[in-house]
Amino acid sequence: MRYAAIDIGSNAVRLLIADITHNEKGYGFKKNTLVRVPLRLGDDAFLDQKISPKKIDDLVKTMSAFKNLMDVYQVTKYLACATSAMREAGNGKEIIKKIKKVADIDLEIIEGQREANIIYSNHIEQNLDANKSYLYIDVGGGSTELSVFVNKQPLASKSFNIGTIRILDNQDKDETWDEMRDWVKSRTKELKNLAGIGTGGNINKLFRMSGEKEDMPLNFAKLNSMYNELNSYSLKERITLLKLNQDRADVIVPACEIYLTLMKWTGIKQIYVPKVGMVDGIINLLIEENLE
């Protein structure tokens, strides 16, 4: 049995095809195929409040390719979600209709809270230390999803319109930063032994660049040092000297800023970086809804 997850984000569009597994502990999955296409819909959505004809065309072609792949892999169930960029695009509903007509994919534009819930479906907290409290931080191109866990239980979660593409396009607002600061401080001020959990393509890349051993956390000082080093390079140097992909080389700096800012506000000294993201959460959600 195979399930598929499609995540239409502000920076990239992803397809994950996963083989569903079952043992005495229950259902799980093994990643089979992951495809990432850097469409960067956020540039259109956050600046013009609509997706341009060129990017609509690219998105429809990508969805058609994803549909063909799902057919070849004999996927039995899928869920396709669009997040921050499509939420803000005035022509989002038209795009959904076009994707249905041309690619035969049902696409759902999800609200920020549902996005946070899907990411939470990864249930990373189950494998962590029950004596610690955790702030789960997922940074995307258009939004940042935060969840607070105490004794492995979710206490609160919220989505904020702060993301890497928004920052690059100067579309992040001071009042949104203030709102995020007030929310996270009020939810974590009483918590002792607070650690971070970071997900998203940028923190995964930062973790690989750090050279830390798998399952070990990334500490604040190391992340801050990496941020200063990355910031000292030009965009071209990050691509040529650090061998970063063009669509990663610019967003990795504002992503670093978001993680560091949240760690400063909450006094978090260490952040764990599991290799999961939105598409993993979608697969877990499909398992919960259809098998468990």
Buried (B, 14 or more C-beta within 10 A) or exposed (E): BBBBBBBBBBBBBBBBBBBBEEEEEEBBBEEBBBBBBEBBBBBBBBEEEBBBEEBBEBBBBBBBBBBEBBEEBEBEBBBBBBBBBBBBBEBBEEBBEBBEEEBEBEBEBBEBEBBBBBBBBBEBBEEBEEEBBBBBBBBBBBBBBBBBBBEBEBBBBBBBBBBBBBBBBEBBEEEBBEBBBEBBEEBBEEBEEBBBBBBBBBBBBBBEBBEBEEEEBBBBEBBBEBBEEBEEBEEEEBBEEBEBEEBBBBBBBBBBBBBBBBBEBBEBEBBBBBEBBBBBBBBBBBBEEEEE
